[in-house]
Amino acid sequence: MELKWLEDFVALAETGSFSRAAELRHVTQPALSRRVRQLENWLGTTLVSRASLPAELTREGLRFLPQARDMIRQLYGAREAFRGDAAAKLVRFAALHTLAVAFFPNWMATLSRDAPPIRTAILPDRGGIEANLSALVEEEADFFLTYAHRYVSLRLEEGKFEFLKVSSDEAIPVTARELVVDGMKWTGEGLLDAALARPIAVPYATYGDDSFFGLVLRRLFDVSPPFERVTVHQNAIAHGLKAVVLAGGGLCWLPRSLIRTELATGALVPASRDPRWNLDIDIRLYRHMDEGRGDVGRLWDCARRNANTGAPEAPSPAATTPSGRQESVWNQPADKK
């Protein structure tokens, strides 16, 4: 049983609406519905009548509601009691795995030149952008370090959170120098362009649907020329996918910062010459707007001196013409380089 199941159930009980409860909990409606069902399965009873609108608690649900609220209070109280003074002095980060490994250490080293020593901790990766974001929302983390793109909207309550753009990156389609496609050896460079011109099934290493890059790529494919791809491997972690691609496992979009050496040596090659397949990615640091205590505030001020502030953006997968028709980047000429 997980604490978030209890919090989802209480939010549903207070709103009477799966959609409204999902908004308050900063998750999708299917995710909230699934977690309430998991709580019911764990308890062995039905808590919510799904046949009525608004959603109503069953007799068992009404009986369990005060117990759920009490358990939530006790668990948060226990956490605060056991954190102690030493833990309270740690600045806690939730971060996507690739950023925690490949970006955070050097970024913090840079900030430390302009700030007094600050003790930091990276929370365990929860596996997806939505799950990691909940660590910030539920105040388990002081900051959330994440990639950002207009195709992915973070579910954050307006007026409660702010962000800094602390850096940027670019995800590009790459393959090994040579790989096997449809039983034949192919040159990796330009493979994606070749797949658009002829019917070949490109082996594809995917992030899955719950990760940041998985969400962005799904939207990119929706507005891009179609090509046939066959999923050969799935891993939400870019470092794992990089190893697969280096071994000749297929095509994958990887952050340029992660593969600079491999691109320079030719171990990895661009799968397309068309820059419209490349994804410009921001790296952002999020926090609660009212969180300014001690080291948290000092670190934020230090990061802000080297960054641009902003507000959460709405998703914008395609430009809209004056007539209201959506127009993807593929309707426009590629940049000449």
Secondary structure, DSSP 8 states (H G I E B T S, - for coil): --HHHHHHHHHHHHHS-HHHHHHHHTS-HHHHHHHHHHHHHHHTS--EETTSSS-EE-HHHHHHHHHHHHHHHHHHHHHHHHHHHHHHTSEEEEE-HHHHHHTHHHHHHHHHTTS----EEE----SSHHHHHHHHHTTS-SEEEEEE-TT------TTTEEEEEEEEEEEEEEEESEEEETTEEEESTTHHHHHHHS---EEEEE--SSSHHHHHHHHHHHTS----EEEEEE-S-HHHHHHHHHTT--BEEEEGGGSHHHHHHTSEEES-S-GGG-EEEEEEEEEETT---HHHHHHHHHHHTTSEEE------SSEE-TTS-EE-GGGS-----
